[in-house]
Amino acid sequence: DRALILAGVSHDLRTPLARLRLGVEMSGAPDTDVSAMVSDIEEMDRISSQFLEFGRGGPQEPAQATDLAELVRELAEPYRLRGIDIELDAPDCLVASVRALSLRRAIANLIDNALRYAGESLPLTLSVSVHGSDICIEVADRGPGIPESEVERMRQPFTRLEEARSNAKGAGLGLAIVERVMRSHDGRLELLPREGGGLRAILCVPASGSAAVRAKLQPSSGNPT
């Protein structure tokens, strides 16, 4: 019942938020005011989306063979078009059986978290690789990182770092959603300190046998073409 109510409230907020944004953009207010209000509306929409995602509970889609390297390249492109500096390191092809939509959401949550806490002035590093029996998708930033004592707590819903609560945006659901997505893949989320400062957020999913082996033999393509 709680999940159903949460999903219903989040869903019903989307339409008035869209009307509110349209009204703000057509209001004739100064551009700086419009930008600030639109930013707040977009943040409300993101929070609503997170509530809706979390309220859905278990996975809603079947697993299917997916080129994870291509998925990551496609996901990075809109951020690059916004002027975000993303350094991408991925093989030409790396196939695994995953729930593509939920995995895309998990990666996007990690990128959004990195931008929220590290800012947009420093580059992010996004990589895809094979390590043993796992395929790893890593988002690395140069933000404040997460103290080792806080890592497990940050996996819980509605949780933020203590020092960030006064100015951080969002509902505190991003990493909880990622954690749930990884459990649905029999995988895991690792949150590790980055050498030189920052955070390494790594999604590890089981490799799909021969497809992963073939991918290891292919050269890294670096930036997308």
N, C-alpha and C positions, 0 to 999 in steps of 0.2 A: 504493500500500500504506500509506504514512504517513497519507494522508487517511482511508482506511478504518479504520485502527486508532484514530485520533483520534476519529472519529465514534462508533465502537463503545464506546470507554471512556467518552466523555461520555454517551452514551445509557444505558449500564448503571449510571451513577452516579445517575440520576434517581430510581429506585425506592427504594434505601436512604436517600437524602436525604429523600424524602417520609415514610418510616417513622420516621426520626430526628426529624423535625419533629413528627410526631404524638406520639411518645413524650415529647418535651420539653414539649409543650403540656399533656400529661396527667400530668406528673410530680408536680405539687403544689408545685413549687419556687416561691420568691418571684417576684412578677410581674417585678421588675427583672431577675432572673437569666434568667427565661424569655425576656423580650424580647431580651436580649443574645444568648442562644444561638440564638433564631429568626433574628435579624439575621445571625448568622454563617452559618447554614444557607442563608438566602436568598441571601447573597453567593456561597456555594459553588455554588448552583443557577444563578445568573447566569453565573458563570465557566464552568460546565459547558455552559450554553446557548451561550456564545460559542465554545467549542471545537467544539461540534457544528455551529454555523453556519459557522465557518471551514473545518471539515473537509469540508463538502459541496461546496466548490469552486464550479463555475459555477452560473448561474441555474437554478432548478428549476421555474419557472413561466413561462407565456407572457405577453407584454405585452398589455394590453387597455386600452380607454378607461376612465379613472378620473377622478372629480372630486377633484382634489388639495386643494381648499379644504375639502371635506367630510371627506376623509381626515385632514387635520391637525386639524380641529375634534374629530373622534371620538377621535383619539389624545391630545389635550390633556385631555379630560374626566376620565379616571381620575386624572391627576396633580392636577387641581383638587379632586377629591373627597378626595384625601389632604391637602389644605390647601396645595398648592404654588401660589404666585402666578404665573400665566402670563398675560402680556399678549398677546392674539392679534389679529393684523391680517391679514385674508384677504378676498378678494372673495366674492360669493355663490356663484359657480361658476367653476371653472377646470379644464378637461378636458385631459388629455394621455394618451398611450399609454405606460403604465408597468407594471412588475411590482409590483403593489400590496403584496404581503406583504413582499417584500424591502425595498421603499422604506419601509414602516412600521417595519421593524426598524432601518433606517438612521437615521430620524428619532428613534426611541426611544433609540438609542445616543447620539445627540448630546444629547438631553435628559438622559439619565442621566449622561453625562460632565459636563455643565454643573452638575448638582446635586452631583456628587461633588467637583468642584474649587471651585465657587463657593458651595456651601452652599444651604440652603433658605430662608434668611431674606430674601434679596433676590429681586426678581421676575425671571423670565426673559421674554424677548420672542421670540415665535414668529410669523413672518410668511410670507406667500405672495404672490408678485408676478411680473409679467412684465417682463423686461429684454431688449430686442432679440429675439433668436431663442431665448431661454432662459426657462424657468419656474424661479424661484428659491424655495427653501424655506430660511428662515434661523432659526437658534437663536442668540440673543445673550444672554450672561450678563455678570455683573460680577465674575468670578473673576480669577485672576492672569494669564490669557491664555497665549499661547505665543510665546516669542521668535521673531523671524523666522528666526534661524539654526537653530531646532529644528523648523520646520514640516515639512520634507520627511522628517526622521527619524521624526516622530510618525505618519506614514502607514504605517510598517512594523509588522509583527506583533510582539507582545510588547514594546512600547516605551512607556515613561512618561517624563515630565519628570524630570530628575535630582533636582531639589529636592523632588519629590513622592513619590519611591520609598519613603521611610521610612514614610509613613502612607496612601498611596493604595491603594484596593482595586481588585480586578479583575485580569484576566489581561493587560491591555495589548493587547487585540484589537479594542476598540470602533471606533477610527478605521480600522483595517485592513479591517474588515468593511464600513464605510461606503465606503471607497475602492473596494473590489471591487464593491459594489452600483452605484456610480456608473459604473464602467467598463462594467458590463453594460447600462447605459442610454445608453452613448455620451455620458455627462455628466461632471461633475467635482465635486470637493469643494474648496471654498476655505476657508482658515483665516486670518482677518484680524483685526488688532487693532481693538478697539471704542473709539470716541472716549469719553474719560472713564474708560477702564479696562475690561478684560474681553476676551472673545473673540466674534467673529462666525463661526460655522460655517455655511457656505452650500452647499446642494445645488443644483446647476444641471443641469436636464434639458432636452433639446430640446423646444421648444413644438410643439404639434400643429396648426399652421396656423390655420385659421379659428376653432377653439375658443379658442385663446389670444387672438386678436384680439377676439372677442366678450367675453371675460372682462375685457379692459382697459377696456371701456366700461361695465362694471358697477361700482356703488359698493361700497366696502369695507364689510363687515358688522361689523367690529370684533369684539366678543365674541360667541360663539355664543348663539343664542336657546335 
